[in-house]
Amino acid sequence: MRDAGFDCHRQPHSGALSWAKGDIAGTEYVIEVKRCETVRMADWVKQATEQARGKPWLLIHRRSREEWKVTMPLSQWLAEQEV
């Protein structure tokens, strides 16, 4: 993300602190990152939603040797589009 121009960094304790949610800080989103061979999308989305507490959130995920993917609510994505 920094290579793409974002001024962000990993959150301390991977979002386990009550005041620092998500895995990446420095963007307008609460970002949850998962790198796991077994995709547990429902669990990850629930975690991201709960941590976001109504703020916009992103779930960035991948399995080994695959590209990174982003999951977010469709309503959020639609609201961000300029048509």
mmCIF file of the N, C-alpha and C atoms, coordinates in Angstrom:
data_MODEL
# 
_entry.id   MODEL 
# 
loop_
_atom_site.group_PDB 
_atom_site.id 
_atom_site.type_symbol 
_atom_site.label_atom_id 
_atom_site.label_alt_id 
_atom_site.label_comp_id 
_atom_site.label_asym_id 
_atom_site.label_entity_id 
_atom_site.label_seq_id 
_atom_site.pdbx_PDB_ins_code 
_atom_site.Cartn_x 
_atom_site.Cartn_y 
_atom_site.Cartn_z 
_atom_site.occupancy 
_atom_site.B_iso_or_equiv 
_atom_site.pdbx_formal_charge 
_atom_site.auth_seq_id 
_atom_site.auth_comp_id 
_atom_site.auth_asym_id 
_atom_site.auth_atom_id 
_atom_site.pdbx_PDB_model_num 
ATOM 1   N N  . MET A 1 1  ? 0.818   -1.185  0.000   1.00 0.00 ? 1  MET A N  1 
ATOM 2   C CA . MET A 1 1  ? 0.000   0.000   0.000   1.00 0.00 ? 1  MET A CA 1 
ATOM 3   C C  . MET A 1 1  ? 0.868   1.257   0.000   1.00 0.00 ? 1  MET A C  1 
ATOM 4   N N  . ARG A 1 2  ? 1.981   1.207   0.709   1.00 0.00 ? 2  ARG A N  1 
ATOM 5   C CA . ARG A 1 2  ? 2.877   2.370   0.692   1.00 0.00 ? 2  ARG A CA 1 
ATOM 6   C C  . ARG A 1 2  ? 3.422   2.600   -0.704  1.00 0.00 ? 2  ARG A C  1 
ATOM 7   N N  . ASP A 1 3  ? 3.725   1.525   -1.432  1.00 0.00 ? 3  ASP A N  1 
ATOM 8   C CA . ASP A 1 3  ? 4.218   1.660   -2.803  1.00 0.00 ? 3  ASP A CA 1 
ATOM 9   C C  . ASP A 1 3  ? 3.193   2.348   -3.704  1.00 0.00 ? 3  ASP A C  1 
ATOM 10  N N  . ALA A 1 4  ? 1.921   2.250   -3.346  1.00 0.00 ? 4  ALA A N  1 
ATOM 11  C CA . ALA A 1 4  ? 0.862   2.888   -4.118  1.00 0.00 ? 4  ALA A CA 1 
ATOM 12  C C  . ALA A 1 4  ? 0.591   4.322   -3.651  1.00 0.00 ? 4  ALA A C  1 
ATOM 13  N N  . GLY A 1 5  ? 1.349   4.783   -2.641  1.00 0.00 ? 5  GLY A N  1 
ATOM 14  C CA . GLY A 1 5  ? 1.220   6.164   -2.200  1.00 0.00 ? 5  GLY A CA 1 
ATOM 15  C C  . GLY A 1 5  ? 0.457   6.376   -0.901  1.00 0.00 ? 5  GLY A C  1 
ATOM 16  N N  . PHE A 1 6  ? 0.029   5.302   -0.256  1.00 0.00 ? 6  PHE A N  1 
ATOM 17  C CA . PHE A 1 6  ? -0.685  5.447   1.012   1.00 0.00 ? 6  PHE A CA 1 
ATOM 18  C C  . PHE A 1 6  ? 0.308   5.637   2.150   1.00 0.00 ? 6  PHE A C  1 
ATOM 19  N N  . ASP A 1 7  ? 0.039   6.581   3.031   1.00 0.00 ? 7  ASP A N  1 
ATOM 20  C CA . ASP A 1 7  ? 0.859   6.815   4.214   1.00 0.00 ? 7  ASP A CA 1 
ATOM 21  C C  . ASP A 1 7  ? 0.252   5.998   5.354   1.00 0.00 ? 7  ASP A C  1 
ATOM 22  N N  . CYS A 1 8  ? 0.557   4.706   5.380   1.00 0.00 ? 8  CYS A N  1 
ATOM 23  C CA . CYS A 1 8  ? -0.062  3.817   6.351   1.00 0.00 ? 8  CYS A CA 1 
ATOM 24  C C  . CYS A 1 8  ? 1.003   2.949   7.011   1.00 0.00 ? 8  CYS A C  1 
ATOM 25  N N  . HIS A 1 9  ? 0.600   2.276   8.086   1.00 0.00 ? 9  HIS A N  1 
ATOM 26  C CA . HIS A 1 9  ? 1.507   1.382   8.810   1.00 0.00 ? 9  HIS A CA 1 
ATOM 27  C C  . HIS A 1 9  ? 0.685   0.317   9.535   1.00 0.00 ? 9  HIS A C  1 
ATOM 28  N N  . ARG A 1 10 ? 1.385   -0.755  9.931   1.00 0.00 ? 10 ARG A N  1 
ATOM 29  C CA . ARG A 1 10 ? 0.702   -1.820  10.667  1.00 0.00 ? 10 ARG A CA 1 
ATOM 30  C C  . ARG A 1 10 ? 0.282   -1.318  12.029  1.00 0.00 ? 10 ARG A C  1 
ATOM 31  N N  . GLN A 1 11 ? -0.900  -1.703  12.418  1.00 0.00 ? 11 GLN A N  1 
ATOM 32  C CA . GLN A 1 11 ? -1.446  -1.344  13.718  1.00 0.00 ? 11 GLN A CA 1 
ATOM 33  C C  . GLN A 1 11 ? -0.752  -2.158  14.805  1.00 0.00 ? 11 GLN A C  1 
ATOM 34  N N  . PRO A 1 12 ? -0.443  -1.576  15.960  1.00 0.00 ? 12 PRO A N  1 
ATOM 35  C CA . PRO A 1 12 ? 0.160   -2.373  17.026  1.00 0.00 ? 12 PRO A CA 1 
ATOM 36  C C  . PRO A 1 12 ? -0.781  -3.475  17.499  1.00 0.00 ? 12 PRO A C  1 
ATOM 37  N N  . HIS A 1 13 ? -0.252  -4.642  17.741  1.00 0.00 ? 13 HIS A N  1 
ATOM 38  C CA . HIS A 1 13 ? -1.007  -5.794  18.245  1.00 0.00 ? 13 HIS A CA 1 
ATOM 39  C C  . HIS A 1 13 ? -2.133  -6.217  17.304  1.00 0.00 ? 13 HIS A C  1 
ATOM 40  N N  . SER A 1 14 ? -2.011  -5.910  16.024  1.00 0.00 ? 14 SER A N  1 
ATOM 41  C CA . SER A 1 14 ? -2.980  -6.329  15.002  1.00 0.00 ? 14 SER A CA 1 
ATOM 42  C C  . SER A 1 14 ? -4.420  -6.050  15.387  1.00 0.00 ? 14 SER A C  1 
ATOM 43  N N  . GLY A 1 15 ? -4.687  -4.860  15.908  1.00 0.00 ? 15 GLY A N  1 
ATOM 44  C CA . GLY A 1 15 ? -6.053  -4.461  16.204  1.00 0.00 ? 15 GLY A CA 1 
ATOM 45  C C  . GLY A 1 15 ? -6.614  -4.977  17.509  1.00 0.00 ? 15 GLY A C  1 
ATOM 46  N N  . ALA A 1 16 ? -5.783  -5.587  18.346  1.00 0.00 ? 16 ALA A N  1 
ATOM 47  C CA . ALA A 1 16 ? -6.277  -6.138  19.609  1.00 0.00 ? 16 ALA A CA 1 
ATOM 48  C C  . ALA A 1 16 ? -6.494  -5.063  20.674  1.00 0.00 ? 16 ALA A C  1 
ATOM 49  N N  . LEU A 1 17 ? -5.965  -3.878  20.460  1.00 0.00 ? 17 LEU A N  1 
ATOM 50  C CA . LEU A 1 17 ? -6.146  -2.800  21.422  1.00 0.00 ? 17 LEU A CA 1 
ATOM 51  C C  . LEU A 1 17 ? -7.501  -2.129  21.202  1.00 0.00 ? 17 LEU A C  1 
ATOM 52  N N  . SER A 1 18 ? -8.152  -1.729  22.278  1.00 0.00 ? 18 SER A N  1 
ATOM 53  C CA . SER A 1 18 ? -9.496  -1.137  22.155  1.00 0.00 ? 18 SER A CA 1 
ATOM 54  C C  . SER A 1 18 ? -9.482  0.169   21.377  1.00 0.00 ? 18 SER A C  1 
ATOM 55  N N  . TRP A 1 19 ? -8.400  0.898   21.407  1.00 0.00 ? 19 TRP A N  1 
ATOM 56  C CA . TRP A 1 19 ? -8.326  2.193   20.718  1.00 0.00 ? 19 TRP A CA 1 
ATOM 57  C C  . TRP A 1 19 ? -7.732  2.094   19.319  1.00 0.00 ? 19 TRP A C  1 
ATOM 58  N N  . ALA A 1 20 ? -7.236  0.943   18.934  1.00 0.00 ? 20 ALA A N  1 
ATOM 59  C CA . ALA A 1 20 ? -6.587  0.781   17.625  1.00 0.00 ? 20 ALA A CA 1 
ATOM 60  C C  . ALA A 1 20 ? -7.151  -0.444  16.933  1.00 0.00 ? 20 ALA A C  1 
ATOM 61  N N  . LYS A 1 21 ? -8.199  -0.258  16.160  1.00 0.00 ? 21 LYS A N  1 
ATOM 62  C CA . LYS A 1 21 ? -8.840  -1.394  15.496  1.00 0.00 ? 21 LYS A CA 1 
ATOM 63  C C  . LYS A 1 21 ? -8.323  -1.580  14.078  1.00 0.00 ? 21 LYS A C  1 
ATOM 64  N N  . GLY A 1 22 ? -8.424  -2.804  13.593  1.00 0.00 ? 22 GLY A N  1 
ATOM 65  C CA . GLY A 1 22 ? -7.925  -3.128  12.269  1.00 0.00 ? 22 GLY A CA 1 
ATOM 66  C C  . GLY A 1 22 ? -6.452  -3.471  12.314  1.00 0.00 ? 22 GLY A C  1 
ATOM 67  N N  . ASP A 1 23 ? -5.907  -3.864  11.174  1.00 0.00 ? 23 ASP A N  1 
ATOM 68  C CA . ASP A 1 23 ? -4.505  -4.261  11.086  1.00 0.00 ? 23 ASP A CA 1 
ATOM 69  C C  . ASP A 1 23 ? -3.617  -3.192  10.476  1.00 0.00 ? 23 ASP A C  1 
ATOM 70  N N  . ILE A 1 24 ? -4.212  -2.225  9.765   1.00 0.00 ? 24 ILE A N  1 
ATOM 71  C CA . ILE A 1 24 ? -3.439  -1.168  9.113   1.00 0.00 ? 24 ILE A CA 1 
ATOM 72  C C  . ILE A 1 24 ? -4.038  0.176   9.494   1.00 0.00 ? 24 ILE A C  1 
ATOM 73  N N  . ALA A 1 25 ? -3.189  1.096   9.921   1.00 0.00 ? 25 ALA A N  1 
ATOM 74  C CA . ALA A 1 25 ? -3.624  2.447   10.283  1.00 0.00 ? 25 ALA A CA 1 
ATOM 75  C C  . ALA A 1 25 ? -3.109  3.440   9.255   1.00 0.00 ? 25 ALA A C  1 
ATOM 76  N N  . GLY A 1 26 ? -3.794  4.572   9.159   1.00 0.00 ? 26 GLY A N  1 
ATOM 77  C CA . GLY A 1 26 ? -3.337  5.633   8.278   1.00 0.00 ? 26 GLY A CA 1 
ATOM 78  C C  . GLY A 1 26 ? -4.219  5.864   7.071   1.00 0.00 ? 26 GLY A C  1 
ATOM 79  N N  . THR A 1 27 ? -5.369  5.194   7.027   1.00 0.00 ? 27 THR A N  1 
ATOM 80  C CA . THR A 1 27 ? -6.329  5.422   5.944   1.00 0.00 ? 27 THR A CA 1 
ATOM 81  C C  . THR A 1 27 ? -7.684  5.712   6.578   1.00 0.00 ? 27 THR A C  1 
ATOM 82  N N  . GLU A 1 28 ? -8.647  6.079   5.762   1.00 0.00 ? 28 GLU A N  1 
ATOM 83  C CA . GLU A 1 28 ? -9.991  6.354   6.267   1.00 0.00 ? 28 GLU A CA 1 
ATOM 84  C C  . GLU A 1 28 ? -10.755 5.078   6.608   1.00 0.00 ? 28 GLU A C  1 
ATOM 85  N N  . TYR A 1 29 ? -10.191 3.928   6.264   1.00 0.00 ? 29 TYR A N  1 
ATOM 86  C CA . TYR A 1 29 ? -10.847 2.639   6.472   1.00 0.00 ? 29 TYR A CA 1 
ATOM 87  C C  . TYR A 1 29 ? -10.295 1.916   7.688   1.00 0.00 ? 29 TYR A C  1 
ATOM 88  N N  . VAL A 1 30 ? -11.131 1.076   8.273   1.00 0.00 ? 30 VAL A N  1 
ATOM 89  C CA . VAL A 1 30 ? -10.645 0.075   9.207   1.00 0.00 ? 30 VAL A CA 1 
ATOM 90  C C  . VAL A 1 30 ? -10.297 -1.121  8.327   1.00 0.00 ? 30 VAL A C  1 
ATOM 91  N N  . ILE A 1 31 ? -9.018  -1.492  8.309   1.00 0.00 ? 31 ILE A N  1 
ATOM 92  C CA . ILE A 1 31 ? -8.543  -2.522  7.381   1.00 0.00 ? 31 ILE A CA 1 
ATOM 93  C C  . ILE A 1 31 ? -8.141  -3.773  8.143   1.00 0.00 ? 31 ILE A C  1 
ATOM 94  N N  . GLU A 1 32 ? -8.752  -4.876  7.790   1.00 0.00 ? 32 GLU A N  1 
ATOM 95  C CA . GLU A 1 32 ? -8.420  -6.185  8.336   1.00 0.00 ? 32 GLU A CA 1 
ATOM 96  C C  . GLU A 1 32 ? -7.656  -6.942  7.253   1.00 0.00 ? 32 GLU A C  1 
ATOM 97  N N  . VAL A 1 33 ? -6.523  -7.551  7.617   1.00 0.00 ? 33 VAL A N  1 
ATOM 98  C CA . VAL A 1 33 ? -5.687  -8.275  6.658   1.00 0.00 ? 33 VAL A CA 1 
ATOM 99  C C  . VAL A 1 33 ? -5.605  -9.743  7.073   1.00 0.00 ? 33 VAL A C  1 
ATOM 100 N N  . LYS A 1 34 ? -5.829  -10.621 6.109   1.00 0.00 ? 34 LYS A N  1 
ATOM 101 C CA . LYS A 1 34 ? -5.746  -12.058 6.361   1.00 0.00 ? 34 LYS A CA 1 
ATOM 102 C C  . LYS A 1 34 ? -4.913  -12.710 5.275   1.00 0.00 ? 34 LYS A C  1 
ATOM 103 N N  . ARG A 1 35 ? -3.931  -13.495 5.686   1.00 0.00 ? 35 ARG A N  1 
ATOM 104 C CA . ARG A 1 35 ? -3.157  -14.321 4.756   1.00 0.00 ? 35 ARG A CA 1 
ATOM 105 C C  . ARG A 1 35 ? -3.235  -15.736 5.294   1.00 0.00 ? 35 ARG A C  1 
ATOM 106 N N  . CYS A 1 36 ? -4.102  -16.523 4.684   1.00 0.00 ? 36 CYS A N  1 
ATOM 107 C CA . CYS A 1 36 ? -4.441  -17.834 5.228   1.00 0.00 ? 36 CYS A CA 1 
ATOM 108 C C  . CYS A 1 36 ? -4.828  -18.776 4.094   1.00 0.00 ? 36 CYS A C  1 
ATOM 109 N N  . GLU A 1 37 ? -4.467  -20.024 4.209   1.00 0.00 ? 37 GLU A N  1 
ATOM 110 C CA . GLU A 1 37 ? -4.794  -20.997 3.168   1.00 0.00 ? 37 GLU A CA 1 
ATOM 111 C C  . GLU A 1 37 ? -6.269  -21.379 3.177   1.00 0.00 ? 37 GLU A C  1 
ATOM 112 N N  . THR A 1 38 ? -6.885  -21.356 4.330   1.00 0.00 ? 38 THR A N  1 
ATOM 113 C CA . THR A 1 38 ? -8.298  -21.674 4.441   1.00 0.00 ? 38 THR A CA 1 
ATOM 114 C C  . THR A 1 38 ? -9.083  -20.379 4.532   1.00 0.00 ? 38 THR A C  1 
ATOM 115 N N  . VAL A 1 39 ? -9.883  -20.103 3.519   1.00 0.00 ? 39 VAL A N  1 
ATOM 116 C CA . VAL A 1 39 ? -10.657 -18.865 3.477   1.00 0.00 ? 39 VAL A CA 1 
ATOM 117 C C  . VAL A 1 39 ? -11.878 -19.022 4.376   1.00 0.00 ? 39 VAL A C  1 
ATOM 118 N N  . ARG A 1 40 ? -12.008 -18.116 5.333   1.00 0.00 ? 40 ARG A N  1 
ATOM 119 C CA . ARG A 1 40 ? -13.147 -18.109 6.255   1.00 0.00 ? 40 ARG A CA 1 
ATOM 120 C C  . ARG A 1 40 ? -13.838 -16.747 6.140   1.00 0.00 ? 40 ARG A C  1 
ATOM 121 N N  . MET A 1 41 ? -14.350 -16.483 4.952   1.00 0.00 ? 41 MET A N  1 
ATOM 122 C CA . MET A 1 41 ? -14.865 -15.164 4.609   1.00 0.00 ? 41 MET A CA 1 
ATOM 123 C C  . MET A 1 41 ? -15.904 -14.659 5.610   1.00 0.00 ? 41 MET A C  1 
ATOM 124 N N  . ALA A 1 42 ? -16.865 -15.486 5.972   1.00 0.00 ? 42 ALA A N  1 
ATOM 125 C CA . ALA A 1 42 ? -17.923 -15.036 6.889   1.00 0.00 ? 42 ALA A CA 1 
ATOM 126 C C  . ALA A 1 42 ? -17.335 -14.584 8.219   1.00 0.00 ? 42 ALA A C  1 
ATOM 127 N N  . ASP A 1 43 ? -16.391 -15.337 8.759   1.00 0.00 ? 43 ASP A N  1 
ATOM 128 C CA . ASP A 1 43 ? -15.752 -14.965 10.029  1.00 0.00 ? 43 ASP A CA 1 
ATOM 129 C C  . ASP A 1 43 ? -14.973 -13.666 9.885   1.00 0.00 ? 43 ASP A C  1 
ATOM 130 N N  . TRP A 1 44 ? -14.239 -13.530 8.793   1.00 0.00 ? 44 TRP A N  1 
ATOM 131 C CA . TRP A 1 44 ? -13.417 -12.332 8.583   1.00 0.00 ? 44 TRP A CA 1 
ATOM 132 C C  . TRP A 1 44 ? -14.268 -11.088 8.384   1.00 0.00 ? 44 TRP A C  1 
ATOM 133 N N  . VAL A 1 45 ? -15.357 -11.213 7.626   1.00 0.00 ? 45 VAL A N  1 
ATOM 134 C CA . VAL A 1 45 ? -16.246 -10.073 7.413   1.00 0.00 ? 45 VAL A CA 1 
ATOM 135 C C  . VAL A 1 45 ? -16.888 -9.659  8.735   1.00 0.00 ? 45 VAL A C  1 
ATOM 136 N N  . LYS A 1 46 ? -17.294 -10.629 9.527   1.00 0.00 ? 46 LYS A N  1 
ATOM 137 C CA . LYS A 1 46 ? -17.869 -10.327 10.843  1.00 0.00 ? 46 LYS A CA 1 
ATOM 138 C C  . LYS A 1 46 ? -16.863 -9.574  11.696  1.00 0.00 ? 46 LYS A C  1 
ATOM 139 N N  . GLN A 1 47 ? -15.617 -10.032 11.719  1.00 0.00 ? 47 GLN A N  1 
ATOM 140 C CA . GLN A 1 47 ? -14.581 -9.375  12.503  1.00 0.00 ? 47 GLN A CA 1 
ATOM 141 C C  . GLN A 1 47 ? -14.349 -7.942  12.011  1.00 0.00 ? 47 GLN A C  1 
ATOM 142 N N  . ALA A 1 48 ? -14.241 -7.754  10.711  1.00 0.00 ? 48 ALA A N  1 
ATOM 143 C CA . ALA A 1 48 ? -14.018 -6.423  10.148  1.00 0.00 ? 48 ALA A CA 1 
ATOM 144 C C  . ALA A 1 48 ? -15.181 -5.496  10.467  1.00 0.00 ? 48 ALA A C  1 
ATOM 145 N N  . THR A 1 49 ? -16.402 -5.997  10.329  1.00 0.00 ? 49 THR A N  1 
ATOM 146 C CA . THR A 1 49 ? -17.593 -5.194  10.603  1.00 0.00 ? 49 THR A CA 1 
ATOM 147 C C  . THR A 1 49 ? -17.647 -4.777  12.070  1.00 0.00 ? 49 THR A C  1 
ATOM 148 N N  . GLU A 1 50 ? -17.381 -5.716  12.963  1.00 0.00 ? 50 GLU A N  1 
ATOM 149 C CA . GLU A 1 50 ? -17.413 -5.411  14.394  1.00 0.00 ? 50 GLU A CA 1 
ATOM 150 C C  . GLU A 1 50 ? -16.334 -4.406  14.773  1.00 0.00 ? 50 GLU A C  1 
ATOM 151 N N  . GLN A 1 51 ? -15.139 -4.574  14.238  1.00 0.00 ? 51 GLN A N  1 
ATOM 152 C CA . GLN A 1 51 ? -14.056 -3.661  14.568  1.00 0.00 ? 51 GLN A CA 1 
ATOM 153 C C  . GLN A 1 51 ? -14.287 -2.262  14.001  1.00 0.00 ? 51 GLN A C  1 
ATOM 154 N N  . ALA A 1 52 ? -14.958 -2.178  12.868  1.00 0.00 ? 52 ALA A N  1 
ATOM 155 C CA . ALA A 1 52 ? -15.164 -0.885  12.218  1.00 0.00 ? 52 ALA A CA 1 
ATOM 156 C C  . ALA A 1 52 ? -16.154 -0.004  12.982  1.00 0.00 ? 52 ALA A C  1 
ATOM 157 N N  . ARG A 1 53 ? -17.077 -0.615  13.708  1.00 0.00 ? 53 ARG A N  1 
ATOM 158 C CA . ARG A 1 53 ? -18.056 0.144   14.490  1.00 0.00 ? 53 ARG A CA 1 
ATOM 159 C C  . ARG A 1 53 ? -18.727 1.244   13.665  1.00 0.00 ? 53 ARG A C  1 
ATOM 160 N N  . GLY A 1 54 ? -19.196 0.871   12.486  1.00 0.00 ? 54 GLY A N  1 
ATOM 161 C CA . GLY A 1 54 ? -19.920 1.805   11.639  1.00 0.00 ? 54 GLY A CA 1 
ATOM 162 C C  . GLY A 1 54 ? -19.057 2.600   10.672  1.00 0.00 ? 54 GLY A C  1 
ATOM 163 N N  . LYS A 1 55 ? -17.743 2.519   10.798  1.00 0.00 ? 55 LYS A N  1 
ATOM 164 C CA . LYS A 1 55 ? -16.846 3.206   9.866   1.00 0.00 ? 55 LYS A CA 1 
ATOM 165 C C  . LYS A 1 55 ? -16.664 2.346   8.625   1.00 0.00 ? 55 LYS A C  1 
ATOM 166 N N  . PRO A 1 56 ? -16.196 2.926   7.522   1.00 0.00 ? 56 PRO A N  1 
ATOM 167 C CA . PRO A 1 56 ? -15.936 2.105   6.331   1.00 0.00 ? 56 PRO A CA 1 
ATOM 168 C C  . PRO A 1 56 ? -14.814 1.103   6.618   1.00 0.00 ? 56 PRO A C  1 
ATOM 169 N N  . TRP A 1 57 ? -14.963 -0.093  6.079   1.00 0.00 ? 57 TRP A N  1 
ATOM 170 C CA . TRP A 1 57 ? -13.950 -1.120  6.323   1.00 0.00 ? 57 TRP A CA 1 
ATOM 171 C C  . TRP A 1 57 ? -13.593 -1.838  5.031   1.00 0.00 ? 57 TRP A C  1 
ATOM 172 N N  . LEU A 1 58 ? -12.395 -2.408  5.051   1.00 0.00 ? 58 LEU A N  1 
ATOM 173 C CA . LEU A 1 58 ? -11.904 -3.248  3.955   1.00 0.00 ? 58 LEU A CA 1 
ATOM 174 C C  . LEU A 1 58 ? -11.349 -4.525  4.553   1.00 0.00 ? 58 LEU A C  1 
ATOM 175 N N  . LEU A 1 59 ? -11.519 -5.606  3.846   1.00 0.00 ? 59 LEU A N  1 
ATOM 176 C CA . LEU A 1 59 ? -10.888 -6.874  4.179   1.00 0.00 ? 59 LEU A CA 1 
ATOM 177 C C  . LEU A 1 59 ? -9.932  -7.180  3.033   1.00 0.00 ? 59 LEU A C  1 
ATOM 178 N N  . ILE A 1 60 ? -8.648  -7.214  3.322   1.00 0.00 ? 60 ILE A N  1 
ATOM 179 C CA . ILE A 1 60 ? -7.628  -7.524  2.318   1.00 0.00 ? 60 ILE A CA 1 
ATOM 180 C C  . ILE A 1 60 ? -7.146  -8.937  2.620   1.00 0.00 ? 60 ILE A C  1 
ATOM 181 N N  . HIS A 1 61 ? -7.191  -9.817  1.637   1.00 0.00 ? 61 HIS A N  1 
ATOM 182 C CA . HIS A 1 61 ? -6.901  -11.225 1.918   1.00 0.00 ? 61 HIS A CA 1 
ATOM 183 C C  . HIS A 1 61 ? -6.261  -11.916 0.720   1.00 0.00 ? 61 HIS A C  1 
ATOM 184 N N  . ARG A 1 62 ? -5.540  -12.997 1.034   1.00 0.00 ? 62 ARG A N  1 
ATOM 185 C CA . ARG A 1 62 ? -4.994  -13.850 -0.027  1.00 0.00 ? 62 ARG A CA 1 
ATOM 186 C C  . ARG A 1 62 ? -4.521  -15.169 0.540   1.00 0.00 ? 62 ARG A C  1 
ATOM 187 N N  . ARG A 1 63 ? -4.409  -16.133 -0.340  1.00 0.00 ? 63 ARG A N  1 
ATOM 188 C CA . ARG A 1 63 ? -3.765  -17.411 -0.042  1.00 0.00 ? 63 ARG A CA 1 
ATOM 189 C C  . ARG A 1 63 ? -2.379  -17.360 -0.655  1.00 0.00 ? 63 ARG A C  1 
ATOM 190 N N  . SER A 1 64 ? -1.511  -18.280 -0.285  1.00 0.00 ? 64 SER A N  1 
ATOM 191 C CA . SER A 1 64 ? -0.152  -18.312 -0.831  1.00 0.00 ? 64 SER A CA 1 
ATOM 192 C C  . SER A 1 64 ? -0.170  -18.388 -2.347  1.00 0.00 ? 64 SER A C  1 
ATOM 193 N N  . ARG A 1 65 ? 0.746   -17.658 -2.961  1.00 0.00 ? 65 ARG A N  1 
ATOM 194 C CA . ARG A 1 65 ? 0.937   -17.641 -4.408  1.00 0.00 ? 65 ARG A CA 1 
ATOM 195 C C  . ARG A 1 65 ? -0.271  -17.101 -5.170  1.00 0.00 ? 65 ARG A C  1 
ATOM 196 N N  . GLU A 1 66 ? -1.125  -16.358 -4.498  1.00 0.00 ? 66 GLU A N  1 
ATOM 197 C CA . GLU A 1 66 ? -2.251  -15.701 -5.155  1.00 0.00 ? 66 GLU A CA 1 
ATOM 198 C C  . GLU A 1 66 ? -2.115  -14.197 -4.951  1.00 0.00 ? 66 GLU A C  1 
ATOM 199 N N  . GLU A 1 67 ? -2.805  -13.430 -5.774  1.00 0.00 ? 67 GLU A N  1 
ATOM 200 C CA . GLU A 1 67 ? -2.765  -11.980 -5.605  1.00 0.00 ? 67 GLU A CA 1 
ATOM 201 C C  . GLU A 1 67 ? -3.667  -11.565 -4.452  1.00 0.00 ? 67 GLU A C  1 
ATOM 202 N N  . TRP A 1 68 ? -3.369  -10.384 -3.889  1.00 0.00 ? 68 TRP A N  1 
ATOM 203 C CA . TRP A 1 68 ? -4.201  -9.839  -2.827  1.00 0.00 ? 68 TRP A CA 1 
ATOM 204 C C  . TRP A 1 68 ? -5.560  -9.445  -3.400  1.00 0.00 ? 68 TRP A C  1 
ATOM 205 N N  . LYS A 1 69 ? -6.608  -9.659  -2.609  1.00 0.00 ? 69 LYS A N  1 
ATOM 206 C CA . LYS A 1 69 ? -7.975  -9.312  -2.989  1.00 0.00 ? 69 LYS A CA 1 
ATOM 207 C C  . LYS A 1 69 ? -8.562  -8.408  -1.905  1.00 0.00 ? 69 LYS A C  1 
ATOM 208 N N  . VAL A 1 70 ? -9.574  -7.636  -2.281  1.00 0.00 ? 70 VAL A N  1 
ATOM 209 C CA . VAL A 1 70 ? -10.251 -6.753  -1.337  1.00 0.00 ? 70 VAL A CA 1 
ATOM 210 C C  . VAL A 1 70 ? -11.729 -7.105  -1.304  1.00 0.00 ? 70 VAL A C  1 
ATOM 211 N N  . THR A 1 71 ? -12.275 -7.196  -0.104  1.00 0.00 ? 71 THR A N  1 
ATOM 212 C CA . THR A 1 71 ? -13.699 -7.395  0.098   1.00 0.00 ? 71 THR A CA 1 
ATOM 213 C C  . THR A 1 71 ? -14.216 -6.200  0.896   1.00 0.00 ? 71 THR A C  1 
ATOM 214 N N  . MET A 1 72 ? -15.343 -5.672  0.460   1.00 0.00 ? 72 MET A N  1 
ATOM 215 C CA . MET A 1 72 ? -15.982 -4.560  1.160   1.00 0.00 ? 72 MET A CA 1 
ATOM 216 C C  . MET A 1 72 ? -17.472 -4.619  0.878   1.00 0.00 ? 72 MET A C  1 
ATOM 217 N N  . PRO A 1 73 ? -18.293 -3.927  1.672   1.00 0.00 ? 73 PRO A N  1 
ATOM 218 C CA . PRO A 1 73 ? -19.726 -3.923  1.396   1.00 0.00 ? 73 PRO A CA 1 
ATOM 219 C C  . PRO A 1 73 ? -20.018 -3.265  0.049   1.00 0.00 ? 73 PRO A C  1 
ATOM 220 N N  . LEU A 1 74 ? -20.925 -3.839  -0.716  1.00 0.00 ? 74 LEU A N  1 
ATOM 221 C CA . LEU A 1 74 ? -21.293 -3.274  -2.006  1.00 0.00 ? 74 LEU A CA 1 
ATOM 222 C C  . LEU A 1 74 ? -21.811 -1.852  -1.843  1.00 0.00 ? 74 LEU A C  1 
ATOM 223 N N  . SER A 1 75 ? -22.618 -1.617  -0.823  1.00 0.00 ? 75 SER A N  1 
ATOM 224 C CA . SER A 1 75 ? -23.166 -0.271  -0.609  1.00 0.00 ? 75 SER A CA 1 
ATOM 225 C C  . SER A 1 75 ? -22.050 0.751   -0.397  1.00 0.00 ? 75 SER A C  1 
ATOM 226 N N  . GLN A 1 76 ? -21.006 0.353   0.278   1.00 0.00 ? 76 GLN A N  1 
ATOM 227 C CA . GLN A 1 76 ? -19.861 1.238   0.501   1.00 0.00 ? 76 GLN A CA 1 
ATOM 228 C C  . GLN A 1 76 ? -19.135 1.519   -0.814  1.00 0.00 ? 76 GLN A C  1 
ATOM 229 N N  . TRP A 1 77 ? -18.910 0.491   -1.601  1.00 0.00 ? 77 TRP A N  1 
ATOM 230 C CA . TRP A 1 77 ? -18.236 0.661   -2.877  1.00 0.00 ? 77 TRP A CA 1 
ATOM 231 C C  . TRP A 1 77 ? -19.052 1.557   -3.803  1.00 0.00 ? 77 TRP A C  1 
ATOM 232 N N  . LEU A 1 78 ? -20.360 1.331   -3.867  1.00 0.00 ? 78 LEU A N  1 
ATOM 233 C CA . LEU A 1 78 ? -21.231 2.137   -4.721  1.00 0.00 ? 78 LEU A CA 1 
ATOM 234 C C  . LEU A 1 78 ? -21.206 3.607   -4.301  1.00 0.00 ? 78 LEU A C  1 
ATOM 235 N N  . ALA A 1 79 ? -21.200 3.867   -2.999  1.00 0.00 ? 79 ALA A N  1 
ATOM 236 C CA . ALA A 1 79 ? -21.190 5.239   -2.495  1.00 0.00 ? 79 ALA A CA 1 
ATOM 237 C C  . ALA A 1 79 ? -19.898 5.968   -2.873  1.00 0.00 ? 79 ALA A C  1 
ATOM 238 N N  . GLU A 1 80 ? -18.819 5.230   -3.073  1.00 0.00 ? 80 GLU A N  1 
ATOM 239 C CA . GLU A 1 80 ? -17.529 5.832   -3.395  1.00 0.00 ? 80 GLU A CA 1 
ATOM 240 C C  . GLU A 1 80 ? -17.330 6.062   -4.884  1.00 0.00 ? 80 GLU A C  1 
ATOM 241 N N  . GLN A 1 81 ? -18.233 5.571   -5.715  1.00 0.00 ? 81 GLN A N  1 
ATOM 242 C CA . GLN A 1 81 ? -18.070 5.682   -7.163  1.00 0.00 ? 81 GLN A CA 1 
ATOM 243 C C  . GLN A 1 81 ? -18.608 7.021   -7.665  1.00 0.00 ? 81 GLN A C  1 
ATOM 244 N N  . GLU A 1 82 ? -17.922 7.553   -8.628  1.00 0.00 ? 82 GLU A N  1 
ATOM 245 C CA . GLU A 1 82 ? -18.410 8.755   -9.311  1.00 0.00 ? 82 GLU A CA 1 
ATOM 246 C C  . GLU A 1 82 ? -18.988 8.326   -10.643 1.00 0.00 ? 82 GLU A C  1 
ATOM 247 N N  . VAL A 1 83 ? -20.278 8.460   -10.785 1.00 0.00 ? 83 VAL A N  1 
ATOM 248 C CA . VAL A 1 83 ? -20.952 8.013   -12.005 1.00 0.00 ? 83 VAL A CA 1 
ATOM 249 C C  . VAL A 1 83 ? -21.316 9.208   -12.870 1.00 0.00 ? 83 VAL A C  1 
# 
